[in-house]
Amino acid sequence: MTSGIRGFAANAAQLRAELYRDKAKSLREMAEAEPVGVLRQRLRELAGQYDKLAASLIPARVIAAD
């Protein structure tokens, strides 16, 4: 377990990543309810961008440790 500033930064990144994954989930749910195809597709694209952002915050070694 990392402590100090590195631990704080890792924890903050983990929390942000979780927030972004939740946002992606919400956008996908909105997309499922959206009747307009163009808007539905854009919501899915935005969800994918949030997923990528979340993944970029968590180094591979942190994910492997879970």
Buried (B, 14 or more C-beta within 10 A) or exposed (E): EEEEEEEEEBEEBBEBBEBBBEBBEEBBEBBEEBEEEEEBEBBBEBBEBBBEBBEEBBEEEBEEEE
